[in-house]
């Protein structure tokens, strides 16, 4: 059967992945689904009664559900630094030190083991450089063979003279934040249509799995959602009992289902490790634009991660 692990917010390090792969009789493919600002209590398998998440719930039921955990950081950049480097982010003296570790990041280490690698979605490992396409920390410089996504969060850059506030999230539309979408080193569009980001990443993931089914692969699917401002595509809008945020969660669940379906179609589901987790806790301070940590306490940006 497919090897499934549902991590709520685990520090999954390059060291940890390496240990698993060394211990495995046959090195599996790895699909790491890393969502942004998901709450512990946002999924059905963790007690949510409004959001319907059957595909993720099935991962939990058929695989492993890890409930004792730490996040590497309480916000985006440090949590991703810990994930990809295998080091606690506080051990880095500054972002200038990160480029020195490129050969030891997760994708680079897997590439040395013969893996074909791809990142779809948010990177945000080195802040938000002015020219991401020329950054020494671009994913293509860090062990990834293929890249399609955004440099950082979907609320950066903010509109001129504006800050990321509840009042702005209440009224903003899908183009308010001028988020660039980039494929490799080529700008696809700016601002990108945030309503279809999850849908786009999913289509890319399904296509990429089909193209690389005969190779050993590592797919890092790093959704921008459900980081505020939250947006879902037309087919999911107004469908959830959990409001707009619930719509977003249910589209992410659909995405997981599409990825699993693609693995089965490619006949690689029995040799693929699927991991689903989040970078940190929910941005609950923004009300309907954020999730819930129930039955845990705290939220994004706090020490109760």
C-alpha positions as CSV (number, residue, x, y, z in Angstrom):
1,X,0.0,0.0,0.0
2,X,1.0,3.6,-0.4
3,X,3.0,4.9,2.5
4,X,1.1,7.8,4.0
5,X,2.0,10.0,6.9
6,X,-0.1,12.9,8.1
7,X,2.0,15.4,10.0
8,X,0.1,18.2,11.6
9,X,3.1,20.6,12.0
10,X,6.2,18.4,12.4
11,X,9.7,19.5,11.9
12,X,10.4,17.2,9.0
13,X,14.1,17.6,8.3
14,X,16.4,16.6,5.5
15,X,18.1,14.4,8.1
16,X,14.8,12.7,8.9
17,X,14.0,12.1,5.3
18,X,17.6,10.8,4.7
19,X,17.3,8.4,7.6
20,X,14.0,7.0,6.3
21,X,15.4,6.5,2.8
22,X,18.5,4.8,4.1
23,X,16.4,2.4,6.1
24,X,14.0,1.6,3.3
25,X,14.7,-1.5,1.3
26,X,13.8,0.3,-1.8
27,X,14.1,4.1,-1.9
28,X,10.5,5.4,-2.4
29,X,9.3,8.4,-4.3
30,X,8.4,11.3,-1.9
31,X,5.5,13.7,-2.2
32,X,5.6,16.4,0.5
33,X,2.5,18.5,0.6
34,X,3.3,21.5,2.7
35,X,0.4,24.0,3.3
36,X,0.6,27.4,4.8
37,X,-1.0,28.5,8.1
38,X,-3.2,25.4,8.4
39,X,-4.8,25.0,11.9
40,X,-4.5,21.7,13.8
41,X,-8.3,21.7,14.1
42,X,-9.0,22.6,10.4
43,X,-9.3,18.9,9.2
44,X,-12.0,16.4,9.7
45,X,-9.5,13.8,11.1
46,X,-8.6,16.3,13.8
47,X,-12.2,17.0,14.8
48,X,-13.4,19.7,12.4
49,X,-17.2,19.3,11.8
50,X,-17.6,21.9,9.1
51,X,-14.7,21.4,6.6
52,X,-15.1,18.2,4.6
53,X,-11.6,16.7,4.0
54,X,-12.2,13.1,2.9
55,X,-8.9,12.6,1.0
56,X,-6.7,13.9,3.8
57,X,-8.8,12.0,6.4
58,X,-8.1,8.8,4.3
59,X,-4.4,9.5,4.5
60,X,-4.8,9.7,8.3
61,X,-6.9,6.5,8.5
62,X,-4.7,4.4,6.2
63,X,-1.3,5.8,7.2
64,X,0.2,7.3,10.3
65,X,-1.1,10.4,12.1
66,X,1.5,12.1,14.2
67,X,0.1,14.2,17.0
68,X,3.2,15.0,19.2
69,X,5.2,17.6,17.4
70,X,7.0,20.9,17.1
71,X,7.1,23.3,14.2
72,X,10.6,24.6,13.3
73,X,9.3,28.2,13.5
74,X,6.2,30.2,14.3
75,X,6.1,31.9,10.9
76,X,6.8,31.1,7.3
77,X,10.5,31.7,6.6
78,X,12.0,30.0,9.7
79,X,9.7,27.0,9.5
80,X,10.7,26.4,5.8
81,X,14.4,27.0,6.7
82,X,14.1,24.2,9.3
83,X,12.3,21.9,6.9
84,X,14.7,22.2,4.1
85,X,18.0,22.4,6.1
86,X,17.5,20.0,8.9
87,X,18.7,22.7,11.3
88,X,16.8,24.8,13.7
89,X,16.4,28.2,12.1
90,X,17.8,30.0,15.2
91,X,21.2,28.3,14.5
92,X,21.6,30.4,11.4
93,X,23.4,33.7,12.0
94,X,21.5,35.4,9.2
95,X,20.0,34.8,5.7
96,X,23.4,35.4,4.2
97,X,24.5,32.1,5.7
98,X,21.8,30.1,3.9
99,X,23.4,30.1,0.4
100,X,26.4,28.3,2.0
101,X,24.1,25.3,2.8
102,X,22.6,24.9,-0.6
103,X,24.3,21.5,-1.2
104,X,22.9,20.2,2.1
105,X,19.3,21.2,1.7
106,X,16.7,18.5,1.3
107,X,16.3,18.7,-2.5
108,X,20.0,18.7,-3.0
109,X,20.5,15.7,-0.7
110,X,17.8,13.7,-2.5
111,X,19.2,14.7,-5.9
112,X,22.5,13.2,-4.9
113,X,20.6,10.0,-4.2
114,X,19.3,9.9,-7.8
115,X,16.0,11.7,-7.3
116,X,14.3,14.0,-9.9
117,X,13.0,17.0,-7.9
118,X,10.4,19.6,-8.3
119,X,8.8,22.4,-6.2
120,X,5.3,23.7,-7.0
121,X,4.1,26.6,-4.9
122,X,5.6,28.9,-2.3
123,X,9.3,28.9,-1.7
124,X,10.0,31.7,0.9
125,X,13.3,30.2,2.2
126,X,15.3,33.4,2.0
127,X,12.8,36.1,2.6
128,X,11.5,38.1,-0.4
129,X,14.4,39.2,-2.7
130,X,13.8,42.1,-5.1
131,X,14.6,39.9,-8.1
132,X,13.7,36.4,-7.2
133,X,14.8,35.0,-10.6
134,X,18.4,36.0,-9.9
135,X,18.5,35.0,-6.3
136,X,21.3,32.7,-5.1
137,X,18.5,30.9,-3.1
138,X,16.3,30.3,-6.1
139,X,15.0,26.7,-5.9
140,X,16.9,25.9,-9.1
141,X,20.1,26.7,-7.2
142,X,19.0,24.5,-4.2
143,X,18.6,21.1,-5.8
144,X,15.3,21.4,-7.6
145,X,15.1,20.4,-11.3
146,X,11.8,22.1,-11.8
147,X,10.1,25.1,-10.3
148,X,6.7,26.8,-10.6
149,X,5.3,29.1,-8.0
150,X,5.7,32.3,-5.9
151,X,8.7,33.7,-4.2
152,X,6.9,34.1,-0.9
153,X,3.5,34.5,0.7
154,X,0.4,35.5,-1.1
155,X,0.2,38.7,0.9
156,X,3.5,40.1,-0.4
157,X,4.0,42.6,-1.7
158,X,1.2,44.6,0.0
159,X,-0.5,47.4,-2.0
160,X,1.3,50.8,-1.7
161,X,0.6,52.4,1.6
162,X,-1.3,49.4,2.9
163,X,-0.5,46.8,5.6
164,X,-1.7,43.2,6.0
165,X,-4.7,43.9,8.3
166,X,-8.1,42.3,9.0
167,X,-9.8,45.3,7.4
168,X,-7.8,44.9,4.2
169,X,-8.4,41.1,4.0
170,X,-12.1,41.8,4.4
171,X,-12.3,43.9,1.2
172,X,-9.3,42.8,-1.0
173,X,-9.9,40.8,-4.2
174,X,-7.8,38.2,-5.9
175,X,-5.5,40.8,-7.6
176,X,-5.1,43.3,-4.7
177,X,-1.7,41.8,-3.7
178,X,0.7,41.9,-6.6
179,X,2.0,38.4,-6.2
180,X,4.3,37.2,-9.1
181,X,3.9,33.7,-10.5
182,X,7.2,32.4,-11.8
183,X,8.2,29.3,-13.8
184,X,11.8,28.6,-13.4
185,X,13.4,32.0,-14.1
186,X,10.6,33.3,-16.2
187,X,7.9,35.6,-14.9
188,X,4.5,34.1,-15.9
189,X,2.2,36.9,-14.6
190,X,1.9,39.6,-12.0
191,X,-0.4,39.9,-10.2
192,X,-1.3,36.3,-10.3
193,X,-5.0,35.2,-10.0
194,X,-5.1,33.9,-6.4
195,X,-8.4,32.2,-6.9
196,X,-6.7,29.6,-9.1
197,X,-3.4,29.0,-7.5
198,X,-4.4,25.8,-5.8
199,X,-6.0,24.5,-9.0
200,X,-2.9,25.5,-11.0
201,X,-0.4,23.8,-8.7
202,X,-2.6,20.7,-8.7
203,X,-2.6,20.5,-12.5
204,X,1.1,20.9,-12.6
205,X,1.6,18.2,-10.0
206,X,-0.6,15.7,-11.8
207,X,1.3,16.4,-15.1
208,X,4.7,16.3,-13.5
209,X,4.0,12.9,-11.8
210,X,2.9,11.5,-15.1
211,X,6.0,12.8,-16.9
212,X,8.4,11.4,-14.2
213,X,6.7,8.1,-13.2
214,X,9.6,6.1,-14.5
215,X,12.1,8.0,-12.3
216,X,12.6,8.2,-8.6
217,X,11.2,11.5,-7.7
218,X,10.7,14.1,-4.9
219,X,7.7,16.4,-5.4
220,X,7.5,19.4,-2.9
221,X,3.9,20.7,-3.3
222,X,3.9,23.9,-1.2
223,X,0.5,25.5,-1.4
224,X,0.1,29.2,-0.7
225,X,-3.2,28.6,0.9
226,X,-4.7,28.8,3.5
227,X,-2.5,31.8,4.3
228,X,-4.6,35.0,4.3
229,X,-6.0,36.4,2.1
230,X,-7.8,33.2,1.3
231,X,-9.2,32.3,-2.1
232,X,-10.7,29.3,-3.7
233,X,-11.5,28.6,-7.4
234,X,-15.0,29.0,-8.7
235,X,-16.0,25.3,-8.3
236,X,-15.3,25.5,-4.5
237,X,-16.7,29.0,-3.7
238,X,-19.6,28.9,-1.3
239,X,-19.6,25.1,-1.0
240,X,-18.2,24.7,2.5
241,X,-20.1,25.0,5.8
242,X,-16.9,26.7,7.0
243,X,-17.2,29.8,4.9
244,X,-14.5,31.1,2.5
245,X,-11.8,29.6,4.7
246,X,-13.6,26.2,4.6
247,X,-13.8,26.5,0.8
248,X,-10.1,26.9,0.7
249,X,-9.5,23.8,2.9
250,X,-11.8,21.7,0.9
251,X,-10.0,22.6,-2.4
252,X,-6.7,21.7,-0.8
253,X,-8.3,18.3,0.2
254,X,-9.4,17.9,-3.4
255,X,-5.9,18.7,-4.5
256,X,-4.5,15.9,-2.3
257,X,-7.1,13.5,-3.8
258,X,-5.9,14.5,-7.4
259,X,-2.3,13.9,-6.5
260,X,-3.1,10.4,-5.0
261,X,-5.2,9.6,-8.1
262,X,-2.2,10.6,-10.3
263,X,0.1,8.3,-8.3
264,X,-2.3,5.4,-8.8
265,X,-2.7,6.2,-12.5
266,X,1.1,6.2,-12.9
267,X,1.2,2.9,-11.0
268,X,3.7,4.3,-8.4
269,X,1.3,4.6,-5.4
270,X,2.8,1.4,-3.8
271,X,6.3,2.9,-3.8
272,X,5.5,6.5,-2.9
273,X,5.8,8.2,0.6
274,X,3.1,10.9,0.8
275,X,3.5,13.4,3.6
276,X,1.0,16.1,4.4
277,X,1.8,18.9,6.9
278,X,1.8,22.6,7.5
279,X,4.5,25.2,8.2
280,X,3.0,26.5,11.5
281,X,-0.3,27.2,13.2
282,X,-3.4,29.1,12.1
283,X,-3.5,32.9,11.7
284,X,-6.5,33.0,14.0
285,X,-6.2,36.7,14.7
286,X,-7.7,37.4,11.3
287,X,-11.0,35.7,12.2
288,X,-12.8,34.2,9.1
289,X,-9.5,34.5,7.1
290,X,-7.7,32.1,9.5
291,X,-8.2,28.7,10.9
292,X,-8.4,27.1,14.4
293,X,-5.9,25.3,16.6
294,X,-8.7,23.6,18.6
295,X,-8.2,21.6,20.8
296,X,-4.7,23.1,21.1
297,X,-3.9,26.6,22.1
298,X,-2.0,29.4,20.4
299,X,-1.7,30.4,16.8
300,X,0.8,31.5,14.2
301,X,3.5,33.8,15.6
302,X,3.2,32.4,19.2
303,X,5.4,30.0,21.2
304,X,2.4,27.6,21.5
305,X,3.2,26.0,18.1
